[in-house]
């Protein structure tokens, strides 16, 4: 059976390091890192995510601010709040929880965030830095950044010459994941719904990243023996075995099948998920270090 990659444990380690470095930063005379989370409307899932992010920020010793705004707020009013946060020296990271109501242009809002406070890594400047390998100052989207950390825990930081296949081409996960793997000297293929013979291509991967949002699409016979499998998917499916109307969470990989072939694999839940919030804290800390004129810490 494959080694289980414990994302929860690695994420806890990242948060512990963020806490320690926050104290170190303040001892140098800088202010504590500040994270502002903006949520528009009352989407239940978004409320849960935001509460978790705010709770972890406080646990890290950050200055934590939350703006809970009505769903009917105008785009202009929301952009004005972003402008105020950009100008606030006590705030190092600004996160706008998606999705936004339909009358607001999410792209315009994201691009309004100052690049040096864009801890989600979605601003075009950060996207461009990542795409050109300027990782020292780029803010990398949190899910691929966390996935990369998990890969390095298994394979080490030197990934030179390994074949990597990323299944999924989203701007949030697939494309930045491919750029991170390229920067680590992997030979990278980005696959998607129109890729011919996807199973055969996946079997060439020493590192296989699944980020397509389709429950258990990647089967065991898609996996190269000994491969490292990173399952970014989180899908809720019916679980009649648990009772009528019950559900369970699964990834984009058929875990039981793949675990018999892979060398290492992330579970769902408990794999990539916990890393996302941990890396948000790491990005906010990095922003605070850069604002203080200090070299950003590594994780």
Secondary structure, DSSP 8 states (H G I E B T S, - for coil): --EEE-HHHHHHHHHHHHHHHHHHHHHTT----EEEEEEES--HHHHHHHHHHHHHHHHTT-EEEEEEE-TT--HHHHHHHHHHHHH-TT--EEEE-S---TTS-HHHHHHHS-GGG-TT--SHHHHHHHHTT-TTT----HHHHHHHHHHHHHH-S--TT-EEEEE---TTTHHHHHHHHHHTT-EEEEE-TT-TTHHHHHTT-SEEEE-S--TT-B-GGGS-TT-EEEE---EEEE-GGG-TT-EEEE-SB-HHHHTTT-SEEE-SSSSSHHHHHHHHHHHHHHHHHHHTT------
